[in-house]
Amino acid sequence: MLERRVKDAFSKYKLLEHGDAILVGVSGGPDSLALLHFLCSLKEDYDLRICVAHVDHMFRGSESFEDYIYVKELCKKWGVAFKGARRDVPKYIKETGKSSQTAAREMRFRFFEEVMKEEKIHRLFLGHHGDDQIETMLMRLTRGASGTARAGIAMQRQQSFYTIIRPFLWITKQEILDYCKRYHLEARLDPSNEKPVYSRNRFRLHVLPFLKEEDKFVHEKFLKFSNTLIEYDEFIENMMANCIKLVYKD
């Protein structure tokens, strides 16, 4: 079950500590909704202070604004703080020439960081899962990525003043959907996630089903490979640093 596997990840990688103040990025989709619900179930045991951040990227007009209202009302119902923002990403794209996904991510993280500074929070939880990891690694390999870029999404990543934590990387999309069904969570759905115009969606729609037919635990293989790449890179960097110290010492 999702709960057991994620709790194992919390324990093994020390992703959560008693008394933590955390920010959870919630779009209203099944991934982030399941993550918020799961973290809320741990609120008393861990004495957590949970704050939710939601950004309306203004791509889908009234529909995306309805997502905003939905998440806001859900936070009120579940007793967690809500911080929301509406950002005109289409305008930002015209000004910068950046892709829609890059522009949305930049605007979203700017808001996340604003909230964390304001609320004195140093842990950001996001709902990326094992299927996302496969898609990301394949996309980067296809584009010729090198070094740790090939490792895809990190379970923990230290930023300037906070840590990004993705506890669902051991979990598949189907497990998340099953979790939502079990707890009667009504997620908001973004139809753009099914459009083949985006390269990620093409990997999701055409490549991922084939890999899952070959091995239903393929996401775990990719995550282990990702961790190995990161460990190798850290080892090489340490070796180089030690060699440089020896050269300059002599």
N, C-alpha and C positions, 0 to 999 in steps of 0.2 A: 504493500500500500504506500501511497505517496507520503503519508504522515511519517511512517517509520523510516523511510529512506531519507527524507529531508532531515529528520531529527538526527539520524546517523551522520549526515554531512555536517550538521551544526556541531556535533560533538567532536568529530574527527578533525575538522578544519577550524574549530573555534570561531564560528561565524556569528555567534550571538552570546552575549554575556549578561548576567543579572544586572538589572538597573539601566540597561542601554536606552538611549534616546535614538530613534531610527526614523528615517524618512523613507516612505514607500512610494515609488512612482507607479501611479495607477491610471491606466487609460480607460478602464471599464471593460476591456476585453477579458476573455477567460483566463489568460495567463496571470495578469496582474491582479485580477479579482480573486483567483484562487490563492495567490501569494498573500494578499491582504487578509483574507479570511483565515488562512493558516496562522499567520503571525498574530492575529487577534486572539486565536485560541491559546496562544502562549503568553498572552499579556499579563495575566495574574501570576503565573508560575515564574516568569522572568522579571516581573515588575517593570514592564516596558512602558516607555513613553512613545506612542506611535503618532506620526504625523504623515498625512497623505498629500502628495503633490500631483496635480492634474493640469495638463496643458491642452487647450483647444488650439490646434494649429490652423484652424479656419480654412481647411481644404474643402469641407463638405457642408458649408453654410449652416443652416438650422439643425441639420442632423448631428454635426459634431458638437454644436452647442448643447444639444439634448444629452450627449455623452457627459458633458461638463456638469449639467444639472443632476444627472443620474448619480455620478460619483459623489457629488456634494451631499445629496440626500442620503446616500448609502452610508457615508461617513457619520452623518448625524445619527442615523439609526444604530450604527455599530459603536458609537461613542468614541470616535477618534477625530483628531484635529484635521481640518481640511484647508489646503492652500491651493487656490486655483488661479489660472491666468489664461488670457486669450492673446495669442500672438499671431500677427498677420504674416504668416510664413510665405504665402504667395507673393506678397510685396517684397519680402526679404530676398526671395529667389530672383525677382526682377532686378533688384539693386545689386546683387552679388554675382549672379550667373551660376550659382551653385545648384546641384541637383536637389530635388525635393526631399529626399531622405536625409542628405547631409545638412541641408538648411533646417529641417525640422529637428534633427538631433541637436544641432548647435543651440537653437532657441530653447529647446526643452531643457538642456543641461544648464544653460545660463540661469533659467528660472529655478531649477533644483538647487543650484549653488547659492542663489539669493536666499532661498528659504532656509537652507542649512546654516548659513551665516547668521540669519535673523534669529533662528531657533536654537542655535548652538548645538547642532547635530553633526556627527562625524561619520555616520554610517548610512549609506544609500542602498536600499534593497530594490532590485529589479527582477522582473519575472521571466527573463530569458531561460529557455529550456534546452534539453538535449537535441531536439530537432533543429533549433536555431543554430546550435553549435555546428552540426553537420553542414548546414547550408552555408554558414559563414566560412568555414574552412575550405569547402569546395570552391566557393566563389573566389576566395583569395588565391588558392592554388591555380585556378584557371586564369587569373589575371597576372600570374607570375610573381606572387608575393614571396618574400624571403625572410629569413630570421624568425623572430617570434611572431611576426604578422601571420605566419602560417598556422600558428597555434589557435587562432580564432578568438573566442570569448573566454576571458579569465574568470574563474569562480570568485576570486578576490583581486581587486586592482586598486593600488594606492594612488590617489590623485593628490592635488596640492595640500588640502587640509582634511580630506575625507577618504573613506574606503568604499568602493563599489562592491556590493555583494550580490551574487546570483546563485541562490541555493537550489534552484530548480534544474541546474545543468545535468543532474543525474536522472532527470525525469523526462518522459516523452510527452508530446502534445496530447496523445490519447489518454494518458494517465491524468493529465490536468482536466480534460473534458469529463472523464469519469468522476473526478473529485467534485467538479461543479454540479454534476448530475446528482451525486450522492447527497450533497448539502443544499440542493435546490437553489443554486446560485444562477441568477439570470444575467448573463454577460451581454454587453453591447458588442456588436459585430461591425467591423470595418470592411465594406465590400472591396476596397482597393487591395486587400490582402490576397484576393483571388485573381487579380488582373495580370495576365502574362506580360504586360508591358514592362514590369519590373523584373530584373534578372533574378532576384531572390525568389520571387514567386515561381519563376520557371524551374528553378532547382527544386522548390517545394512540391510543385505539381507533377514534375516528370522524373526527376532523379531520385528523390527521397523514397517514393513508394517502392522502387526497384530495390534499393539498398535494404529496406525493411523486410522485403520478401526474402532476401538472402539471409538476413540475420535480424531478428526483432530486437536484439540488444546492441545493434550497431552504434547507437549513440554513446554507449559506454566505451566502446573501442575508440571512438573519435576523441572522447574526453581524456582517456588515458594517453592517447597519442599527443594530445595538446599539452598535457602536464609534462610528458617526457621532453617535448620540444623546449618548454620553458625551463625545465631543470638543466638540460644540456646547455642552453644559452647562458644561464646563470653560472654554471660550472666554467664555461669558456671565459666569461667576463672576469671571474675571480682569478683564474689562472693567468690571464693577461695582465690583470692589475698587480699580481704578485711578481710577475716577470719584470714589469716596468719598475717596481720598487727595487728589485735586485739590481737592475741595470743602473739606476740612478744612485743606488747606495754605493756601488763600486766606483 
